[in-house]
Each structure stands twice: as C-alpha cells, then as structure tokens.
Amino acid sequence: MGRPYSNDLRDRVVKAVTKGGLSRHQAAAQFGVGISTAINWVRRFRETGSVKPDKVGGYRPKKIAGPHRDWLVQRCRKADFTLRGLVTELAERGLKVDYRTMWEFVHAEKLSHKKRR
C-alpha cells in the first residue's frame, strides 16, 4: 500500500475548491490527482474540518483466542489433523475461520511437524 498524499497538497486542492471557485474536477486536473480523490478530500474537509488522512494499518486481534485457542491446542496435540478438518471442527463450535488463519495459528503455536517415514 502506498503512502498518503501530503497534507500540503490536500490543503491546496481543498482551498482551490472552497475558496478558489474551482470545481472538484478542475482542481483534480490542476494538481494532478484523481477526481474521486479530490471529491473525497473536500467531503472529508466539510465533514471533519480537516484534510488529514485516517490512520493506516494497526493491530488486529487474533480470531482464534480464549477458549477456542485452548480447545484447539489440546485437539492438535491429541490426534492427527488436517487444516481443513480443523476449520470444519471450529465452524461446528461456532467460530468461522478460513484456511489461512488456521495455517497461521498452527504455525505460530508450533503444532505442526514434518512427517517422516
């Protein structure tokens, strides 16, 4: 994901529309940004009074936590498993996760190992 445009550019586009009398389309063309970008900046300025971008990224808590995590760790240590099977078992217990989430959990908890013959 790219970085947000500078606040200076955002200010200039919004001022061109609000004080300069340009339309959003004209301001977008003049400053070399997308039309929808200029529209969104002006909307944001009118709603919040600021053109600063929202926070990008952040922490997202794990989906498999608490009692589901405890149950899953015990289940994986007790018997053999497949990731798709674990996804199905968790869905039956009321937690819907996808294959990738399950893989990341098993990998992070070091519950998988290389099978040797």
VENJO-V493436 format. One record per backbone hydrogen bond with DSSP energy under -0.5 kcal/mol. CO is the residue of the C=O (numbers start at 1). NH is the residue of the N-H. E is the energy in kcal/mol with one decimal. If there is no record, write none. Layout:
BEGIN
co->[CO	CO]
nh->[NH	NH]
e->[E	E]
END
This chain:
BEGIN
co->[6	7	8	9	10	11	12	13	14	15	15	16	23	24	25	26	27	28	28	34	35	36	37	38	39	40	41	42	43	44	44	44	45	63	65	66	67	68	69	70	71	72	73	74	75	82	83	84	85	86	87	88	89	90	91	94	95	98	99	100	101	102	103	104	105	106	106	107]
nh->[10	11	12	13	14	15	16	17	18	19	20	22	27	28	29	30	31	32	33	38	39	40	41	42	43	44	45	46	47	48	49	50	49	65	68	70	71	72	73	74	75	76	77	78	79	86	87	88	89	90	91	92	93	95	94	96	97	102	103	104	105	106	107	108	109	111	112	110]
e->[-2.0	-2.8	-2.4	-2.4	-2.4	-2.8	-2.0	-1.4	-3.1	-2.3	-2.0	-2.4	-2.5	-2.3	-2.2	-2.5	-2.2	-1.0	-2.0	-2.2	-2.5	-2.5	-2.4	-2.2	-2.3	-2.7	-2.4	-2.3	-2.1	-2.9	-0.6	-0.6	-1.7	-1.1	-1.2	-2.1	-2.5	-2.3	-2.5	-2.1	-2.6	-2.4	-1.8	-1.6	-1.5	-2.3	-2.2	-2.0	-2.5	-2.6	-1.9	-2.0	-1.2	-2.6	-1.1	-0.5	-0.7	-1.9	-2.5	-2.6	-2.0	-2.6	-2.5	-2.5	-2.4	-2.3	-0.6	-0.8]
END
